[in-house]
Amino acid sequence: MELNYSGRNITISDRFREYVDEKITKVDQLATKVQRIDVKVLKEAHARDQSTALSVELTVVGRGPAIRAEARGADKFAAFDIAFAKLLERLRKARDKRKVHRGNHTPVAVHQATGSLPTASSGKSLVEETIEAQKAAEAAEAQENAEYSPVVIRRKSFPAEVMSVDDAVDRMELVGHPFYLFIDEATGEHAVVYGRTQYQYGVISLDPSLSSNEEATKETRGYRDKAMATEG
């Protein structure tokens, strides 16, 4: 497994490399046929809040879609710990879904998957604690930016991939985004899948044949189920 380091506005020290090298071996326990892991460290030169001035992005590249996690912190070690906890959680989800897809229809429960992790005094797992801390930091930063920064619209373009709704859900979870754009192989339409509530997802697509006050029939089904059921 190859480890690639890159830094922007910051030098990647030998101490940080050793710290990452020691922990990253856990990835092999949850993922198979990993080709490389990219570790990117970014320091904002003029950050207002120094507690989130550093960000670490981890990307696992192998067979299948990439799995990614990102986090901010006061230093690169703290940011790495939060991002790594997110990455392990996404790797566990991907592993459990592979088991379900291959015929084992009893996924590992959350308490079993995280049972070996240290537990904080609040009773929450380390993963839950670190993710909550990251969300709080991101919310604080968003509020500060909303108060002091002008409106910014950033445009990105991605390859138009044809896939099933189930595969789009998997891709969305693996990169940690709240939505995922794709071309639905069942309809040929450009669509977006998004998270509604825990274990519930929605799909939105645009149909030029519909008028502004019309809405197509809704359909619902289980993950990886072939049969479709129509809602009234």
N, C-alpha and C positions, 0 to 999 in steps of 0.2 A: 504494500500500500504506500503510495507516494504522498508526501506532504508538501504543499506549495504555500509559501508565505509571501505576502505583499503588504506594503504599508504606504499610506499617504499622509504626509506631514508628520511622520513619526518613524523612528528607527526600530526595527524588530530586534530586540536584544537576545543574546544567547540564553539568558535566564528565562525569558518568556517562551522561547522555543523548547527548552527542556521541560517547562511546566506543561505545555500543550502536548508534547511528545508522550509524557507520562500518562496523561489522562485519555488521550485520543484512542488508546488501544481498546477502550470499551466499545468502540464502534464495531470492531470485528465480531463482538459477541451478539450484536443485533442485526448486522447487515452482512450480506454475502456478495462476493465478487466485487468488492470495492476497488476501483482503480486508483482513485486519488481523493484527497481532501484538500480543499482550498481554504486557507485562513487569511482573511483580509482585515487589516486594522486601519481605521481612519480616525484622524484627529481633526476636529473643527478648529480652525485657526482663531476664529472670533466668536466662540460660543458664549452665550450669556450665562448659561448654567454649566459650571464646570463639573457638576456631578453626572452630566450626560455628554460631556465633550468628546469622549472616546467611544467608538463603536467597533464591534467585532462581528464579522459575518463568516459563517462556516457553511461550506457546501460539500456534500458527499456526492461524488461522481462515480458511477458504475453502470451496470446493466440496468436499463429502465430509466425513469425520470430522475433528475437530480433532487436531492433532499437538502433543504436550506434552512438556516436559522440565523437570526441577527439580534443583537442586544446592545444597549448603551450602558455606560458606567463611568465612575470617577477615574478609573484607570483600566488598562487593558486586561488585567487579571480578573477584575470584578466583571467586566463586560463579557469576557470569555466564559466565566462560570455560568452566567445567566443564559448566554447563547447555547452553551453546551448542554445545559439542562433541557432547553427547548428541543435541541437536536435529538437527544436521546429519546424524548417523549415521542417525537415524530417517527423515529426509527422503530420504536415499539409498535406504534399504530400500523406502520407499513408491514411489519413482520406478522402481526396478528391478522391483518387482512389477507395476507398471502396464505395463512393457514386456513382461513374460512374459504377462500377461493379454491383451494386444493381439496376440499371435502370435509375439513374439520369445522363444523358449524357451531362450535362452542368457543368463542374468543376468550382470551385471558381477561379476567376482570381487572379493573383499574387498581384495586387494592393489592391484587396479586402481582401485577406488573411492577408496581412501585414499592412492594413490601420490603425489598432489600435496601431501600434508600433510607438515610438518616431522617428522623422525624423531629421537626421543630417543637418547641414547647407549646405552640398553639394547637398541636395535633395534626397539622397539615404536613404533607410530604415536602421534601426539599424542592421538588419540581414545582409544586403549587406555590410555595413561598417565593421562589425566584421569579416565576412568571408574573405573580401579582405585583412584586416589586418593580419589574420591568414595565408593566402596564401603568402603574402609578407614575413612574418617571416619564413615560411617553405622554400621559395625559397632562402632566404638569408642563411639559415642554410645548405641547400643542396649545394649551391655554395661553402660555407666555407669547408664543408666536402669533396667536390670534390677536393679542392686545397690541403688539409692537411691530408686526411685520405686515407689509402689503399683501394683497391677494396674489398668489402665485399659481399658475397652471403649468404643470409639467407634462409633456407629451412623450409617450413611449410607444414603440412598435415591436411586435413579436411575430414569429412565423405563424401562419394560419394552419393549425393542425386539425385534422379530422379524427375524432375519437368518440367513444360512447359517453353518455352522461356519467356512468360509474367511474370511468377513467378520469374524467374531468374533476370529479369529486376527490379522487385520489391525488391528482396533481395539485389541487388547491391546498389540501392538507399538508402535503409534503413540503411545499414552499412557504406555508404559514400565511397565506393571503386570505382576505375575507371573501374573495370572489375569484373566478377563473374564466377567461374567454376562450372559446373553442368553436369548431364547426361540428355540429351534431351529425354523426354518421347516419342516424336514423331518418333525419329530415333534410339534411343538406343546408340547414340554416345556421347563420352565425348566432351563437347563444352565449349566455353567461350563467354559470352555476354559482350559488352563494349559500352561505350558512344561515339558516333561520333560527333554530334552537339546537340544543344538543342532540346529535344524531338525526337531525331533520334538515333537509336541504331544499332549495328551490332552483328552478331553471327558468330563465327569461329569454325569449327570442323575439325578433321583430318580423312581422308579416305585413308586407306592403298591401296585401289584399284587404286588410281590415281597416275600417274607418276609425276615427279618433275615439268614438264612444263604444267600440266593440272590443270583446275579449274572447280569445279562443278557449275551447273546452279544457279544463284542467284535468291532468292525469296524475295518479300517484302509484307508487310501487315500492317494494323493498329493495335494499341494496343488492345488486347482482341477481335480482329476480327477473325472469324473462316475461312473466305474465304481467299485464298492465290492468289496473283497476281505475275506473273513471269515477270522479267525484261528482255529486249532484250540485 
